[in-house]
Amino acid sequence: MKRTLLLFCFFGSFFYARSQSYFGFRDDNYAGIQSALFNPSNIVDSKYKADVTFGSGSGTGQNDLYGVNIMDVLDGGYNLETDASKNFKSNNRGNFNIDIMGPSVMLNITPVHSVALFTRVRSVTSLVGINGQLIDEVNKDVDASNSFLITGGNPNAVSNSWAEIGASYAIVLLDRDDHFVKGGITLKYLMAGVNGYINGNDLSVAFNKNEANPLLSEYYSTGTIRTAASYDYANGNDPKFDAASAGVGVDLGFTYEYRTNCHSCAGNRYKFKAAASITDIGKLNYNNIVENTYNITGRVTQQDIEDADDIFDFFDSNYTKISSRRGVKANLPTALHTNLDWNIDQRFYLNLSGDFNLVDAKKVNGTAIANSVTFTPRYETRQFSFYVPVTYMQYSGTQIGAGFRARIFIGSGTLFSNMFSNNSKGCNIYAGLKLPIYQDYR
């Protein structure tokens, strides 16, 4: 093991991401089944008779420790330690999300009833309470390090991945004069993937450098660390999806529209739309997960770190295990989503949406998202849409992106920010391909 091992012991490299996706596109009235991921009521009274998605994916990242020039990173040879701007806090945070939708379909059964079926694979990693100064120090090569004493506090890092099969149903609840209300529900069968977490309590680390022989440099630490993995690392097993572990999830959503009563309009009937939903209510059961708690009060050398095969071997070899158990539950990243959409005319819209975490991010094995608010001007027609989302993210600040929809859709919630900023703390990109079958009158 290299010095990187200690870095992961105290919660890792810090270029991470957030768990929202499809910025701009998801608010499009032609988003189809992708919009159901945020509010299942969207699928009824749709612009489509049917919407078939062959596949789509979104990856998003953010942190509040390192700011980088994304263009320089893509050119290669970027050194995070020397080239990035740094914002050290005792509570640095980050989040990472991958969201992949497989073959999926949405159908309007009648004008007031719609259904959808989708397949999806997701991975969410969240980190809070990370001491940025400690991360920076242990990320340095041992030859370039200096002695230090840092209190690490109570860091919490969680990574959770799973697959899901979702079935959605939506119905028109009210269509009277200028007022229109619809509601929807999604039930999801969850297949557990890989779950792991590290939680620290009252940590502190002191480093005493040995100038004559850096491998004899010593680390003195105090506190306790709780680690877990959904695979049996003690017997040398590799991480893999656990077919014996599963769970269920639920999404609920409602939409209100103030309408113009134009039943034959070529565009949207509403002048103003307000929507709210709660997604990812539920848990995953990891029957085979192994959780160990260690008292890390003691001393290790750089040579001990170099000799370890993996992080778990390092803990077992150098610290006292004070408890162990098998089998835990992992919550889904439950969140509240709000959406306000103003139809300025039949092609131009202004949208304000919010994503708000409902999970305590400090909770052991608590999968959580970061709060965000997005303002999106949008140009929308039947065949084409273009949007410019401006998002304030809880961890990484304000970001500006762009995207478009035709038969394919491509976008980024951070496009302009990443192109022109030397201090980008987030990155997002998404794309997908679908076969839309439009309503005859829309």
C-alpha positions as CSV (number, residue, x, y, z in Angstrom):
1,M,0.0,0.0,0.0
2,K,1.1,3.5,-0.8
3,R,0.6,6.7,1.1
4,T,-2.8,6.8,-0.6
5,L,-4.0,4.2,1.9
6,L,-3.9,6.6,4.7
7,L,-5.7,9.1,2.5
8,F,-8.6,6.7,2.1
9,C,-8.4,5.8,5.8
10,F,-9.3,9.4,6.6
11,F,-11.8,9.8,3.8
12,G,-10.1,10.0,0.6
13,S,-9.4,12.1,-2.4
14,F,-11.9,14.9,-2.6
15,F,-13.1,15.4,-6.1
16,Y,-16.6,14.2,-5.7
17,A,-20.1,14.9,-6.9
18,R,-23.8,15.4,-6.2
19,S,-26.9,13.3,-6.7
20,Q,-29.2,15.3,-8.8
21,S,-29.2,14.9,-12.6
22,Y,-30.6,16.0,-16.0
23,F,-30.4,19.7,-15.2
24,G,-32.7,21.7,-17.5
25,F,-33.9,18.7,-19.5
26,R,-35.9,17.2,-16.6
27,D,-38.2,20.3,-16.6
28,D,-38.9,20.1,-20.3
29,N,-42.6,19.2,-21.1
30,Y,-41.1,16.7,-23.6
31,A,-38.7,15.1,-21.1
32,G,-41.0,12.0,-21.0
33,I,-40.0,9.2,-18.7
34,Q,-36.9,11.0,-17.4
35,S,-39.1,13.5,-15.7
36,A,-40.9,10.7,-13.8
37,L,-37.7,10.1,-11.9
38,F,-38.3,13.4,-10.1
39,N,-42.1,13.5,-10.1
40,P,-44.2,10.5,-11.2
41,S,-47.2,12.7,-11.8
42,N,-45.4,14.1,-14.9
43,I,-46.3,11.1,-17.1
44,V,-50.0,11.7,-17.3
45,D,-51.4,14.3,-19.8
46,S,-48.1,14.0,-21.5
47,K,-47.0,15.3,-24.9
48,Y,-46.4,11.7,-25.9
49,K,-48.7,8.8,-26.6
50,A,-45.6,6.7,-25.8
51,D,-42.0,7.5,-24.9
52,V,-39.4,4.8,-25.4
53,T,-35.9,5.4,-23.9
54,F,-33.2,3.2,-25.2
55,G,-30.8,4.5,-22.6
56,S,-29.6,7.6,-20.8
57,G,-27.0,8.4,-18.2
58,S,-25.9,11.3,-15.9
59,G,-22.8,11.8,-13.9
60,T,-22.4,14.7,-11.4
61,G,-19.7,15.8,-9.0
62,Q,-19.1,18.5,-6.4
63,N,-17.0,19.3,-3.4
64,D,-16.1,22.4,-1.3
65,L,-12.4,21.7,-0.8
66,Y,-10.7,21.8,-4.2
67,G,-11.3,24.2,-7.0
68,V,-9.8,23.3,-10.4
69,N,-9.6,24.4,-14.0
70,I,-11.5,21.6,-15.8
71,M,-9.9,22.4,-19.1
72,D,-6.4,21.9,-17.6
73,V,-7.5,18.6,-16.0
74,L,-8.7,17.3,-19.4
75,D,-5.4,18.2,-20.9
76,G,-3.7,15.9,-18.5
77,G,-0.8,16.3,-16.1
78,Y,-2.9,18.2,-13.6
79,N,-1.5,18.1,-10.0
80,L,-4.2,18.5,-7.5
81,E,-1.8,19.4,-4.7
82,T,0.0,22.2,-6.5
83,D,-2.5,23.4,-9.2
84,A,-5.8,23.4,-7.4
85,S,-7.2,26.2,-5.2
86,K,-8.0,25.0,-1.7
87,N,-10.6,25.9,0.9
88,F,-9.7,24.2,4.1
89,K,-12.4,23.7,6.7
90,S,-13.0,21.3,9.6
91,N,-16.2,20.3,7.8
92,N,-15.4,19.9,4.1
93,R,-18.0,18.0,2.1
94,G,-18.5,16.3,-1.2
95,N,-20.9,14.1,-3.1
96,F,-20.8,11.8,-6.2
97,N,-23.6,10.4,-8.3
98,I,-23.9,8.1,-11.3
99,D,-27.4,7.5,-12.7
100,I,-27.9,5.2,-15.6
101,M,-31.4,4.4,-17.1
102,G,-31.7,1.3,-19.2
103,P,-34.5,0.4,-21.6
104,S,-37.7,2.1,-20.4
105,V,-41.2,2.9,-21.7
106,M,-44.0,5.3,-20.8
107,L,-47.6,4.9,-22.1
108,N,-50.7,7.1,-22.0
109,I,-53.5,4.5,-21.6
110,T,-56.3,7.1,-21.7
111,P,-56.3,10.9,-21.5
112,V,-56.4,10.7,-17.7
113,H,-54.4,7.5,-17.0
114,S,-50.7,6.8,-17.7
115,V,-48.2,4.1,-16.8
116,A,-44.4,3.7,-17.1
117,L,-41.8,1.0,-16.5
118,F,-38.1,1.7,-16.2
119,T,-34.8,0.1,-15.3
120,R,-32.1,2.0,-13.6
121,V,-28.7,1.6,-11.9
122,R,-27.5,4.2,-9.4
123,S,-24.5,5.0,-7.2
124,V,-24.3,7.7,-4.6
125,T,-21.3,8.7,-2.5
126,S,-21.5,11.4,0.2
127,L,-18.9,12.8,2.5
128,V,-19.3,15.2,5.4
129,G,-17.3,16.4,8.4
130,I,-14.0,15.9,6.5
131,N,-11.0,17.9,7.8
132,G,-9.6,19.5,4.6
133,Q,-6.2,20.2,6.1
134,L,-5.8,16.6,7.1
135,I,-6.8,15.4,3.6
136,D,-4.3,17.8,2.1
137,E,-1.5,16.7,4.4
138,V,-1.9,13.0,3.9
139,N,-2.2,13.5,0.1
140,K,1.4,14.8,-0.1
141,D,4.3,12.5,-0.8
142,V,6.0,11.5,2.4
143,D,9.3,13.1,1.3
144,A,7.6,16.4,0.8
145,S,5.6,16.3,4.1
146,N,6.3,18.2,7.3
147,S,5.3,17.2,10.8
148,F,1.8,18.2,11.8
149,L,-1.0,17.8,14.4
150,I,-4.6,17.9,13.2
151,T,-7.9,17.1,14.9
152,G,-10.0,15.2,12.4
153,G,-13.3,15.5,14.2
154,N,-16.2,13.3,13.2
155,P,-16.0,12.5,9.5
156,N,-18.6,10.4,7.7
157,A,-18.2,8.8,4.3
158,V,-20.9,6.6,2.6
159,S,-21.0,4.9,-0.7
160,N,-24.1,3.0,-1.9
161,S,-25.0,1.5,-5.3
162,W,-28.0,-0.4,-6.4
163,A,-30.2,-1.4,-9.3
164,E,-33.9,-0.7,-9.5
165,I,-37.0,-1.7,-11.5
166,G,-39.7,0.9,-11.3
167,A,-43.4,0.9,-12.2
168,S,-45.2,4.3,-12.2
169,Y,-48.9,5.2,-12.4
170,A,-50.3,8.7,-12.7
171,I,-53.9,10.0,-12.9
172,V,-55.7,13.3,-13.5
173,L,-57.4,14.2,-10.3
174,L,-59.0,17.5,-11.3
175,D,-59.7,19.2,-14.6
176,R,-62.2,22.0,-14.0
177,D,-62.2,25.4,-15.7
178,D,-58.8,27.0,-15.1
179,H,-57.6,24.4,-12.6
180,F,-55.8,21.1,-13.3
181,V,-54.3,18.7,-10.8
182,K,-52.6,15.3,-11.4
183,G,-50.9,12.9,-9.1
184,G,-48.6,9.9,-9.4
185,I,-46.8,7.1,-7.6
186,T,-43.8,4.9,-8.4
187,L,-43.1,1.6,-6.7
188,K,-39.5,0.3,-7.0
189,Y,-37.9,-3.1,-6.5
190,L,-34.3,-2.5,-5.4
191,M,-31.5,-5.0,-5.9
192,A,-28.6,-4.2,-3.5
193,G,-25.2,-3.5,-5.0
194,V,-22.1,-2.4,-3.1
195,N,-22.4,-0.6,0.2
196,G,-19.5,0.7,2.3
197,Y,-19.0,3.4,4.9
198,I,-16.4,4.8,7.3
199,N,-17.5,6.8,10.3
200,G,-15.0,8.5,12.7
201,N,-15.5,9.8,16.2
202,D,-13.2,12.3,17.9
203,L,-10.3,11.7,15.6
204,S,-6.9,13.3,15.7
205,V,-3.7,12.6,13.8
206,A,-0.1,13.7,14.5
207,F,2.7,13.1,12.0
208,N,6.3,13.0,13.1
209,K,8.6,13.0,10.1
210,N,11.8,11.0,10.2
211,E,14.2,13.0,8.0
212,A,16.8,10.3,7.8
213,N,14.4,7.5,6.8
214,P,10.9,8.7,5.7
215,L,9.6,5.1,5.9
216,L,10.1,5.3,9.7
217,S,8.0,8.4,9.9
218,E,5.3,7.9,12.5
219,Y,1.6,8.7,12.7
220,Y,0.0,9.0,16.2
221,S,-3.8,8.8,16.2
222,T,-6.7,8.8,18.7
223,G,-10.4,8.1,18.4
224,T,-12.6,5.4,17.0
225,I,-13.5,4.4,13.4
226,R,-16.4,2.3,12.2
227,T,-15.9,0.6,8.8
228,A,-18.2,-1.6,6.8
229,A,-18.4,-3.3,3.4
230,S,-21.1,-5.4,1.8
231,Y,-18.6,-8.1,0.9
232,D,-16.6,-10.4,3.1
233,Y,-13.2,-8.8,2.8
234,A,-12.0,-10.8,5.8
235,N,-12.0,-13.9,3.7
236,G,-10.6,-12.2,0.6
237,N,-13.9,-11.8,-1.4
238,D,-14.1,-9.0,-4.0
239,P,-16.9,-6.4,-4.0
240,K,-20.0,-7.6,-6.0
241,F,-23.7,-7.2,-6.2
242,D,-25.5,-9.2,-3.6
243,A,-28.5,-11.1,-5.0
244,A,-29.6,-12.1,-1.5
245,S,-30.1,-8.5,-0.4
246,A,-32.9,-6.3,-1.7
247,G,-35.4,-3.6,-0.7
248,V,-38.3,-1.5,-1.9
249,G,-38.7,2.2,-2.6
250,V,-41.6,4.7,-3.3
251,D,-41.9,8.0,-5.1
252,L,-45.0,10.3,-4.7
253,G,-45.7,13.5,-6.6
254,F,-48.4,16.0,-7.5
255,T,-48.7,18.8,-10.1
256,Y,-51.0,21.8,-10.2
257,E,-51.5,23.9,-13.4
258,Y,-53.3,27.2,-13.9
259,R,-54.7,26.8,-17.4
260,T,-56.1,29.0,-20.2
261,N,-58.8,26.5,-21.2
262,C,-57.5,26.2,-24.7
263,H,-58.1,22.5,-25.4
264,S,-56.9,22.6,-29.0
265,C,-53.7,24.7,-28.5
266,A,-50.6,23.6,-30.3
267,G,-48.5,24.2,-27.2
268,N,-49.1,23.9,-23.5
269,R,-52.4,24.8,-21.9
270,Y,-51.0,26.1,-18.7
271,K,-49.8,29.6,-17.9
272,F,-48.3,28.6,-14.6
273,K,-47.4,25.2,-13.1
274,A,-46.4,24.2,-9.6
275,A,-45.3,20.7,-8.6
276,A,-43.9,18.9,-5.5
277,S,-42.7,15.3,-4.9
278,I,-40.9,13.1,-2.4
279,T,-38.6,10.5,-4.0
280,D,-36.6,7.5,-2.7
281,I,-38.6,6.6,0.3
282,G,-37.3,3.2,1.4
283,K,-34.3,1.2,2.4
284,L,-32.0,-1.6,1.2
285,N,-31.2,-4.6,3.3
286,Y,-27.6,-5.7,3.1
287,N,-27.7,-9.1,4.7
288,N,-24.0,-9.9,4.3
289,I,-22.4,-6.6,5.2
290,V,-19.6,-6.7,7.8
291,E,-19.2,-3.8,10.2
292,N,-16.2,-3.4,12.5
293,T,-15.4,-0.7,15.0
294,Y,-11.8,0.0,15.9
295,N,-10.0,2.0,18.6
296,I,-7.3,3.7,16.5
297,T,-5.4,5.1,19.5
298,G,-1.9,4.2,18.8
299,R,1.1,4.6,16.5
300,V,1.9,3.3,12.9
301,T,4.8,4.0,10.6
302,Q,4.9,4.8,7.0
303,Q,6.3,1.3,6.5
304,D,3.2,-0.2,8.1
305,I,1.1,1.7,5.5
306,E,3.3,0.6,2.6
307,D,3.1,-3.1,3.7
308,A,-0.7,-3.2,4.1
309,D,-2.7,-5.0,1.3
310,D,-5.9,-3.0,1.7
311,I,-7.6,-0.6,4.1
312,F,-9.2,-3.4,6.1
313,D,-5.9,-5.3,6.4
314,F,-4.4,-2.1,7.7
315,F,-7.0,-1.6,10.4
316,D,-6.9,-5.3,11.4
317,S,-3.1,-5.3,11.6
318,N,-2.6,-2.1,13.5
319,Y,-5.6,-1.3,15.7
320,T,-7.8,-3.0,18.3
321,K,-11.2,-4.2,17.0
322,I,-13.7,-3.4,19.7
323,S,-16.9,-4.7,18.1
324,S,-18.2,-6.5,14.9
325,R,-21.6,-7.3,13.4
326,R,-23.1,-8.6,10.2
327,G,-26.2,-7.2,8.3
328,V,-27.3,-3.6,8.1
329,K,-29.9,-1.4,6.4
330,A,-29.0,1.5,4.0
331,N,-31.5,4.2,3.4
332,L,-32.2,5.6,-0.1
333,P,-31.3,9.3,-0.6
334,T,-34.9,10.6,0.3
335,A,-35.4,14.1,-1.1
336,L,-38.1,16.7,-1.6
337,H,-38.4,18.2,-5.1
338,T,-40.2,21.4,-5.9
339,N,-40.9,22.9,-9.4
340,L,-42.4,26.2,-10.6
341,D,-42.8,26.7,-14.3
342,W,-44.0,29.9,-16.0
343,N,-45.1,29.7,-19.6
344,I,-44.3,33.2,-20.9
345,D,-45.7,32.3,-24.3
346,Q,-45.9,29.1,-26.3
347,R,-42.2,28.7,-26.7
348,F,-40.4,30.5,-23.9
349,Y,-40.4,29.4,-20.2
350,L,-38.9,30.3,-16.9
351,N,-38.4,27.5,-14.4
352,L,-37.4,27.4,-10.7
353,S,-36.8,24.0,-9.2
354,G,-35.3,22.8,-5.9
355,D,-33.9,19.6,-4.5
356,F,-33.8,19.3,-0.7
357,N,-32.2,16.5,1.3
358,L,-34.5,14.8,3.9
359,V,-31.7,12.5,5.3
360,D,-29.2,13.4,8.1
361,A,-25.9,13.4,6.2
362,K,-24.1,12.8,9.5
363,K,-26.0,9.5,10.1
364,V,-23.9,6.3,10.0
365,N,-24.5,4.8,6.5
366,G,-26.8,7.7,5.7
367,T,-27.0,8.2,1.9
368,A,-27.9,11.9,1.3
369,I,-27.9,14.5,-1.5
370,A,-26.8,18.1,-1.3
371,N,-29.5,20.8,-1.4
372,S,-29.7,22.9,-4.6
373,V,-31.9,25.5,-6.4
374,T,-31.9,25.8,-10.2
375,F,-33.3,28.7,-12.3
376,T,-33.7,27.7,-16.0
377,P,-34.7,29.8,-19.0
378,R,-36.0,27.4,-21.6
379,Y,-37.0,27.5,-25.3
380,E,-39.3,24.6,-26.1
381,T,-41.1,23.3,-29.2
382,R,-42.3,19.8,-30.1
383,Q,-39.2,18.9,-32.0
384,F,-36.5,20.9,-30.1
385,S,-35.7,22.4,-26.8
386,F,-32.8,24.5,-25.5
387,Y,-32.1,25.4,-21.9
388,V,-29.6,27.3,-19.7
389,P,-29.8,26.0,-16.1
390,V,-28.2,28.2,-13.4
391,T,-27.8,26.2,-10.2
392,Y,-26.8,27.1,-6.7
393,M,-25.4,23.9,-5.1
394,Q,-24.9,23.6,-1.4
395,Y,-21.3,22.4,-1.6
396,S,-19.9,23.9,-4.8
397,G,-21.7,27.3,-5.3
398,T,-23.2,28.7,-8.4
399,Q,-22.9,26.8,-11.7
400,I,-24.1,27.6,-15.3
401,G,-24.8,25.0,-17.9
402,A,-26.6,24.3,-21.1
403,G,-28.4,21.5,-23.0
404,F,-30.7,20.6,-25.8
405,R,-33.3,18.0,-26.8
406,A,-34.1,16.6,-30.2
407,R,-34.5,12.9,-30.6
408,I,-31.4,12.7,-28.5
409,F,-30.7,14.9,-25.5
410,I,-27.3,16.2,-24.3
411,G,-26.5,18.6,-21.6
412,S,-24.4,19.7,-18.7
413,G,-25.4,21.6,-15.6
414,T,-21.8,23.0,-15.4
415,L,-20.8,23.6,-19.0
416,F,-20.1,27.3,-19.0
417,S,-18.7,27.3,-15.4
418,N,-16.2,24.6,-16.3
419,M,-15.2,26.2,-19.6
420,F,-14.4,29.7,-18.1
421,S,-13.6,29.2,-14.4
422,N,-10.3,28.4,-12.8
423,N,-12.0,27.4,-9.6
424,S,-14.6,24.8,-10.6
425,K,-15.8,22.7,-7.7
426,G,-18.4,20.7,-9.6
427,C,-18.9,18.9,-12.9
428,N,-22.0,17.4,-14.5
429,I,-22.8,15.8,-17.9
430,Y,-25.7,13.8,-19.2
431,A,-27.0,12.3,-22.5
432,G,-29.7,9.9,-23.8
433,L,-31.5,8.5,-26.8
434,K,-35.3,8.0,-27.0
435,L,-38.0,7.2,-29.5
436,P,-40.9,9.7,-28.9
437,I,-44.4,9.0,-30.3
438,Y,-46.3,12.3,-30.1
439,Q,-49.9,13.0,-29.3
440,D,-51.8,13.9,-32.5
441,Y,-53.0,17.3,-31.1
442,R,-49.8,18.5,-29.3
